[in-house]
Amino acid sequence: MTLEAFVNRTQATLKENAPTILAGLGVGGVVATGLLAHKAGRVYQQEVIEATHIVDPTDRVLTGKEKFEIGWKRHIPVLLIGSVTVTCIIAGTAIGNRRNAALMGMIAVGETAFREYRDKVEAVVGKPKAAKVVDEIASDKVHSAEGSEIVFVGTDKVLCFDTLTGRFFESSRLDIERAEVDINRQILGDMYASQNDFYSKIGLGRVAGGDDIGWNNETPLEIQFTAVLEDDKPVLALSYRFPPKVGYHRVW
């Protein structure tokens, strides 16, 4: 590897991991600032005591100017390390915010492209065939789900499957549709609703990241049901015409 290639690779690695590196420097800076401040404080206190006895054996209290002249040099490293620490934290946060903004922009572009593709598929092949594709995808997800125990309790409920999280749960189509109406009513009032809001309505546990994605007036909750047989037992699979999106609460 040439020196130029090594330098370029090193620069690329540092740039890619800049937020992590700056966060580490910030943590180290906080610790170093605390230790230096403690040490400088102890030395400063000792010097003040010694200076008091030298200036006046009767323990005259030093003036603020005299104390400043004794201790200001001791605190310069503390101020420098503290300033560098604050700079690292601010820089790391700024880089992270810029990257998150770029990522959200890419996700938004992908969501727009997906909606355009889906609408064009429906226009070309027709809604019945497009719905058939959705049914086949839901069926594949149900059949590929592993490690989920199928349990039936009661007579008016059936086994359901959430295609977003790959979880089986027990409910009825009517209860799910009621939850869908409640969520869309919430969207009308609050202008948005999260994925976890919906899961709470249908009795499913909250998921990590479920508060960061959801639906709004532009992309409301619209559930598509697919009946699937799994081990000769009926399973009601839930798909979503509009998948929950990042930045759903930003309605302006």
NUBA-351643 format. One record per residue (C-alpha): residue in three letters; z, y, x. Coordinates in steps of 0.25 Angstrom, whole numbers, padded with zeros to 4 digits, always signed. Each point is the difference from the previous one (the first is absolute). Last residue first. Layout:
% residues N
<node aa="ALA" up="Z" north="Y" east="X"/>
...
% end
This chain:
% residues 252
<node aa="TRP" up="+0034" north="+0083" east="-0182"/>
<node aa="VAL" up="+0004" north="-0014" east="-0004"/>
<node aa="ARG" up="+0007" north="-0004" east="+0013"/>
<node aa="HIS" up="+0008" north="-0011" east="-0006"/>
<node aa="TYR" up="-0010" north="-0011" east="+0002"/>
<node aa="GLY" up="+0000" north="+0003" east="+0015"/>
<node aa="VAL" up="-0003" north="-0015" east="+0003"/>
<node aa="LYS" up="-0007" north="-0007" east="-0011"/>
<node aa="PRO" up="+0003" north="-0011" east="-0010"/>
<node aa="PRO" up="-0012" north="-0008" east="-0003"/>
<node aa="PHE" up="-0008" north="+0005" east="-0012"/>
<node aa="ARG" up="-0006" north="-0011" east="-0008"/>
<node aa="TYR" up="+0012" north="-0008" east="+0003"/>
<node aa="SER" up="+0001" north="-0015" east="-0001"/>
<node aa="LEU" up="+0011" north="-0009" east="-0006"/>
<node aa="ALA" up="-0001" north="-0015" east="-0001"/>
<node aa="LEU" up="+0005" north="-0007" east="-0012"/>
<node aa="VAL" up="+0002" north="-0015" east="+0004"/>
<node aa="PRO" up="-0002" north="-0012" east="-0009"/>
<node aa="LYS" up="+0005" north="-0013" east="+0005"/>
<node aa="ASP" up="-0010" north="-0011" east="+0004"/>
<node aa="ASP" up="+0005" north="+0001" east="+0015"/>
<node aa="GLU" up="-0004" north="+0014" east="-0001"/>
<node aa="LEU" up="-0009" north="+0004" east="-0011"/>
<node aa="VAL" up="-0004" north="+0015" east="+0000"/>
<node aa="ALA" up="-0001" north="+0010" east="-0011"/>
<node aa="THR" up="-0004" north="+0014" east="+0005"/>
<node aa="PHE" up="+0006" north="+0013" east="-0005"/>
<node aa="GLN" up="-0005" north="+0014" east="+0005"/>
<node aa="ILE" up="+0011" north="+0011" east="+0001"/>
<node aa="GLU" up="-0004" north="+0014" east="-0001"/>
<node aa="LEU" up="+0011" north="+0010" east="+0006"/>
<node aa="PRO" up="-0006" north="+0013" east="+0001"/>
<node aa="THR" up="-0009" north="+0005" east="+0012"/>
<node aa="GLU" up="-0003" north="+0015" east="-0002"/>
<node aa="ASN" up="+0012" north="+0002" east="-0009"/>
<node aa="ASN" up="+0009" north="-0006" east="+0011"/>
<node aa="TRP" up="+0003" north="-0014" east="+0005"/>
<node aa="GLY" up="+0009" north="-0006" east="+0011"/>
<node aa="ILE" up="+0002" north="-0001" east="+0015"/>
<node aa="ASP" up="+0012" north="+0004" east="+0009"/>
<node aa="ASP" up="+0011" north="-0005" east="-0009"/>
<node aa="GLY" up="-0005" north="-0014" east="+0001"/>
<node aa="GLY" up="+0000" north="+0001" east="+0015"/>
<node aa="ALA" up="+0010" north="-0011" east="+0001"/>
<node aa="VAL" up="+0000" north="-0008" east="-0013"/>
<node aa="ARG" up="+0009" north="+0002" east="-0013"/>
<node aa="GLY" up="+0004" north="-0013" east="-0007"/>
<node aa="LEU" up="-0009" north="-0004" east="-0013"/>
<node aa="GLY" up="+0006" north="+0002" east="-0014"/>
<node aa="ILE" up="-0013" north="+0006" east="-0006"/>
<node aa="LYS" up="+0005" north="+0014" east="-0001"/>
<node aa="SER" up="+0006" north="+0000" east="+0014"/>
<node aa="TYR" up="-0013" north="-0005" east="+0006"/>
<node aa="PHE" up="-0007" north="+0012" east="-0007"/>
<node aa="ASP" up="+0010" north="+0010" east="+0006"/>
<node aa="ASN" up="-0001" north="-0007" east="+0013"/>
<node aa="GLN" up="-0015" north="+0003" east="+0001"/>
<node aa="SER" up="+0003" north="+0015" east="-0002"/>
<node aa="ALA" up="-0003" north="+0009" east="-0012"/>
<node aa="TYR" up="-0008" north="+0013" east="-0001"/>
<node aa="MET" up="-0002" north="+0012" east="-0008"/>
<node aa="ASP" up="+0014" north="+0001" east="-0005"/>
<node aa="GLY" up="-0002" north="+0000" east="-0015"/>
<node aa="LEU" up="-0014" north="-0006" east="-0001"/>
<node aa="ILE" up="+0003" north="-0009" east="+0012"/>
<node aa="GLN" up="+0013" north="-0005" east="-0007"/>
<node aa="ARG" up="-0008" north="-0003" east="-0013"/>
<node aa="ASN" up="-0010" north="-0008" east="+0009"/>
<node aa="ILE" up="+0013" north="-0008" east="+0006"/>
<node aa="ASP" up="+0005" north="-0002" east="-0014"/>
<node aa="VAL" up="-0014" north="-0005" east="-0005"/>
<node aa="GLU" up="-0001" north="-0010" east="+0012"/>
<node aa="ALA" up="+0014" north="-0005" east="-0003"/>
<node aa="ARG" up="-0004" north="-0003" east="-0014"/>
<node aa="GLU" up="-0012" north="-0007" east="+0005"/>
<node aa="ILE" up="+0009" north="-0008" east="+0009"/>
<node aa="ASP" up="+0009" north="-0004" east="-0012"/>
<node aa="LEU" up="-0012" north="-0004" east="-0009"/>
<node aa="ARG" up="-0006" north="-0008" east="+0011"/>
<node aa="SER" up="+0013" north="-0008" east="+0001"/>
<node aa="SER" up="+0010" north="-0002" east="+0012"/>
<node aa="GLU" up="+0004" north="-0009" east="+0011"/>
<node aa="PHE" up="-0003" north="+0003" east="+0015"/>
<node aa="PHE" up="-0009" north="-0004" east="+0011"/>
<node aa="ARG" up="-0002" north="+0009" east="+0012"/>
<node aa="GLY" up="-0012" north="+0002" east="+0008"/>
<node aa="THR" up="+0003" north="+0015" east="+0003"/>
<node aa="LEU" up="-0013" north="+0006" east="-0006"/>
<node aa="THR" up="-0005" north="-0012" east="-0008"/>
<node aa="ASP" up="+0013" north="+0000" east="-0009"/>
<node aa="PHE" up="+0001" north="-0014" east="-0006"/>
<node aa="CYS" up="+0005" north="-0003" east="-0014"/>
<node aa="LEU" up="+0006" north="-0013" east="-0005"/>
<node aa="VAL" up="+0001" north="+0000" east="-0015"/>
<node aa="LYS" up="+0010" north="+0005" east="-0010"/>
<node aa="ASP" up="+0003" north="-0002" east="-0015"/>
<node aa="THR" up="+0006" north="-0014" east="+0002"/>
<node aa="GLY" up="+0012" north="+0001" east="+0009"/>
<node aa="VAL" up="+0001" north="-0002" east="+0015"/>
<node aa="PHE" up="-0012" north="-0005" east="+0008"/>
<node aa="VAL" up="+0001" north="-0002" east="+0015"/>
<node aa="ILE" up="-0011" north="+0000" east="+0011"/>
<node aa="GLU" up="+0006" north="+0000" east="+0014"/>
<node aa="SER" up="-0008" north="+0009" east="+0010"/>
<node aa="GLY" up="-0002" north="-0005" east="+0014"/>
<node aa="GLU" up="-0015" north="+0002" east="+0000"/>
<node aa="ALA" up="-0010" north="+0009" east="-0007"/>
<node aa="SER" up="-0014" north="-0004" east="+0002"/>
<node aa="HIS" up="-0002" north="-0005" east="-0014"/>
<node aa="VAL" up="+0005" north="+0013" east="-0006"/>
<node aa="LYS" up="-0008" north="+0009" east="+0010"/>
<node aa="ASP" up="-0013" north="-0008" east="-0003"/>
<node aa="SER" up="+0002" north="+0001" east="-0015"/>
<node aa="ALA" up="+0002" north="+0015" east="+0001"/>
<node aa="ILE" up="-0013" north="+0001" east="+0009"/>
<node aa="GLU" up="-0008" north="-0008" east="-0011"/>
<node aa="ASP" up="+0005" north="+0009" east="-0011"/>
<node aa="VAL" up="-0004" north="+0012" east="+0007"/>
<node aa="VAL" up="-0014" north="-0005" east="+0002"/>
<node aa="LYS" up="+0000" north="-0004" east="-0015"/>
<node aa="ALA" up="+0003" north="+0014" east="-0003"/>
<node aa="ALA" up="-0012" north="+0005" east="+0007"/>
<node aa="LYS" up="-0008" north="-0010" east="-0007"/>
<node aa="PRO" up="+0005" north="+0005" east="-0014"/>
<node aa="LYS" up="-0001" north="+0015" east="+0005"/>
<node aa="GLY" up="-0015" north="-0001" east="+0003"/>
<node aa="VAL" up="-0007" north="-0004" east="+0012"/>
<node aa="VAL" up="-0005" north="+0014" east="+0005"/>
<node aa="ALA" up="+0009" north="+0010" east="-0007"/>
<node aa="GLU" up="+0013" north="-0009" east="+0002"/>
<node aa="VAL" up="-0004" north="-0001" east="+0015"/>
<node aa="LYS" up="-0002" north="+0015" east="+0001"/>
<node aa="ASP" up="+0014" north="+0003" east="-0006"/>
<node aa="ARG" up="+0006" north="-0010" east="+0010"/>
<node aa="TYR" up="-0007" north="+0006" east="+0012"/>
<node aa="GLU" up="+0003" north="+0014" east="-0005"/>
<node aa="ARG" up="+0015" north="-0004" east="-0001"/>
<node aa="PHE" up="+0000" north="-0007" east="+0013"/>
<node aa="ALA" up="-0007" north="+0012" east="+0007"/>
<node aa="THR" up="+0011" north="+0010" east="-0006"/>
<node aa="GLU" up="+0011" north="-0010" east="+0004"/>
<node aa="GLY" up="-0006" north="+0000" east="+0015"/>
<node aa="VAL" up="-0001" north="+0015" east="+0000"/>
<node aa="ALA" up="+0015" north="+0001" east="-0004"/>
<node aa="ILE" up="+0004" north="-0010" east="+0010"/>
<node aa="MET" up="-0007" north="+0007" east="+0011"/>
<node aa="GLY" up="+0007" north="+0013" east="-0004"/>
<node aa="MET" up="+0013" north="-0006" east="-0001"/>
<node aa="LEU" up="-0002" north="-0005" east="+0014"/>
<node aa="ALA" up="-0004" north="+0014" east="+0005"/>
<node aa="ALA" up="+0013" north="+0006" east="-0006"/>
<node aa="ASN" up="+0008" north="-0011" east="+0006"/>
<node aa="ARG" up="-0006" north="+0002" east="+0013"/>
<node aa="ARG" up="+0003" north="+0015" east="-0001"/>
<node aa="ASN" up="+0014" north="-0002" east="-0004"/>
<node aa="GLY" up="+0003" north="-0010" east="+0011"/>
<node aa="ILE" up="-0006" north="+0010" east="+0010"/>
<node aa="ALA" up="+0009" north="+0011" east="-0006"/>
<node aa="THR" up="+0012" north="-0008" east="+0000"/>
<node aa="GLY" up="-0002" north="-0005" east="+0015"/>
<node aa="ALA" up="-0002" north="+0015" east="+0004"/>
<node aa="ILE" up="+0013" north="+0005" east="-0007"/>
<node aa="ILE" up="+0009" north="-0012" east="+0005"/>
<node aa="CYS" up="-0006" north="+0002" east="+0015"/>
<node aa="THR" up="+0002" north="+0016" east="-0001"/>
<node aa="VAL" up="+0015" north="-0002" east="-0005"/>
<node aa="THR" up="+0002" north="-0010" east="+0012"/>
<node aa="VAL" up="-0006" north="+0010" east="+0010"/>
<node aa="SER" up="+0009" north="+0011" east="-0005"/>
<node aa="GLY" up="+0012" north="-0008" east="+0001"/>
<node aa="ILE" up="-0003" north="-0005" east="+0014"/>
<node aa="LEU" up="-0002" north="+0015" east="+0004"/>
<node aa="LEU" up="+0012" north="+0005" east="-0007"/>
<node aa="VAL" up="+0009" north="-0011" east="+0006"/>
<node aa="PRO" up="-0006" north="+0002" east="+0014"/>
<node aa="ILE" up="+0003" north="+0015" east="-0001"/>
<node aa="HIS" up="+0015" north="-0002" east="-0005"/>
<node aa="ARG" up="+0006" north="-0001" east="+0014"/>
<node aa="LYS" up="-0007" north="+0013" east="+0004"/>
<node aa="TRP" up="+0007" north="+0008" east="-0012"/>
<node aa="GLY" up="+0014" north="-0005" east="+0003"/>
<node aa="ILE" up="+0007" north="+0010" east="+0010"/>
<node aa="GLU" up="-0008" north="+0012" east="-0004"/>
<node aa="PHE" up="+0002" north="-0003" east="-0014"/>
<node aa="LYS" up="+0015" north="-0001" east="+0001"/>
<node aa="GLU" up="+0001" north="+0013" east="+0008"/>
<node aa="LYS" up="-0008" north="+0007" east="-0011"/>
<node aa="GLY" up="+0009" north="-0006" east="-0011"/>
<node aa="THR" up="+0012" north="+0005" east="+0006"/>
<node aa="LEU" up="+0010" north="-0009" east="+0008"/>
<node aa="VAL" up="+0014" north="-0002" east="-0006"/>
<node aa="ARG" up="+0010" north="+0004" east="+0011"/>
<node aa="ASP" up="+0007" north="-0013" east="+0005"/>
<node aa="THR" up="+0011" north="+0008" east="+0008"/>
<node aa="PRO" up="-0006" north="-0005" east="+0013"/>
<node aa="ASP" up="-0012" north="+0010" east="-0003"/>
<node aa="VAL" up="-0014" north="-0001" east="+0005"/>
<node aa="ILE" up="+0002" north="-0013" east="+0007"/>
<node aa="HIS" up="+0009" north="-0006" east="-0011"/>
<node aa="THR" up="-0010" north="+0003" east="-0011"/>
<node aa="ALA" up="-0012" north="-0004" east="+0009"/>
<node aa="GLU" up="+0006" north="-0014" east="+0002"/>
<node aa="ILE" up="+0002" north="-0001" east="-0015"/>
<node aa="VAL" up="-0014" north="+0005" east="-0003"/>
<node aa="GLU" up="-0006" north="-0010" east="+0010"/>
<node aa="GLN" up="+0007" north="-0011" east="-0006"/>
<node aa="GLN" up="-0005" north="+0003" east="-0014"/>
<node aa="TYR" up="-0014" north="+0002" east="+0005"/>
<node aa="VAL" up="+0000" north="-0013" east="+0007"/>
<node aa="ARG" up="+0004" north="-0007" east="-0013"/>
<node aa="GLY" up="-0010" north="+0007" east="-0008"/>
<node aa="ALA" up="-0011" north="-0003" east="+0009"/>
<node aa="LYS" up="+0003" north="-0014" east="+0000"/>
<node aa="HIS" up="+0001" north="-0001" east="-0016"/>
<node aa="ALA" up="-0013" north="+0009" east="-0001"/>
<node aa="LEU" up="-0007" north="-0009" east="+0010"/>
<node aa="LEU" up="+0004" north="-0013" east="-0008"/>
<node aa="GLY" up="-0004" north="+0006" east="-0013"/>
<node aa="THR" up="-0014" north="+0006" east="+0005"/>
<node aa="ALA" up="-0003" north="-0014" east="+0007"/>
<node aa="VAL" up="+0003" north="-0007" east="-0013"/>
<node aa="VAL" up="-0009" north="+0009" east="-0008"/>
<node aa="GLY" up="-0011" north="+0000" east="+0011"/>
<node aa="GLY" up="+0000" north="-0015" east="-0001"/>
<node aa="VAL" up="-0002" north="+0000" east="-0015"/>
<node aa="GLY" up="-0011" north="+0011" east="+0002"/>
<node aa="LEU" up="-0007" north="-0007" east="+0011"/>
<node aa="GLY" up="-0001" north="-0013" east="-0008"/>
<node aa="ALA" up="-0005" north="+0008" east="-0012"/>
<node aa="LEU" up="-0010" north="+0007" east="+0009"/>
<node aa="ILE" up="-0005" north="-0014" east="+0005"/>
<node aa="THR" up="-0001" north="-0006" east="-0014"/>
<node aa="PRO" up="-0008" north="+0012" east="-0005"/>
<node aa="ALA" up="-0009" north="+0000" east="+0013"/>
<node aa="ASN" up="-0004" north="-0014" east="-0001"/>
<node aa="GLU" up="-0015" north="+0002" east="-0002"/>
<node aa="LYS" up="+0000" north="+0012" east="+0009"/>
<node aa="LEU" up="+0008" north="-0007" east="+0011"/>
<node aa="THR" up="-0009" north="-0013" east="-0001"/>
<node aa="ALA" up="-0013" north="+0009" east="+0000"/>
<node aa="GLN" up="+0005" north="+0008" east="+0012"/>
<node aa="THR" up="+0003" north="-0013" east="+0008"/>
<node aa="ARG" up="-0013" north="-0006" east="-0004"/>
<node aa="ASN" up="-0007" north="+0013" east="+0005"/>
<node aa="VAL" up="+0008" north="+0000" east="+0013"/>
<node aa="PHE" up="-0003" north="-0015" east="+0003"/>
<node aa="ALA" up="-0015" north="+0002" east="-0003"/>
<node aa="GLU" up="+0000" north="+0012" east="+0010"/>
<node aa="LEU" up="+0007" north="-0008" east="+0011"/>
<node aa="THR" up="-0010" north="-0011" east="-0001"/>
<node aa="MET" up="+0004" north="-0014" east="-0006"/>
% end
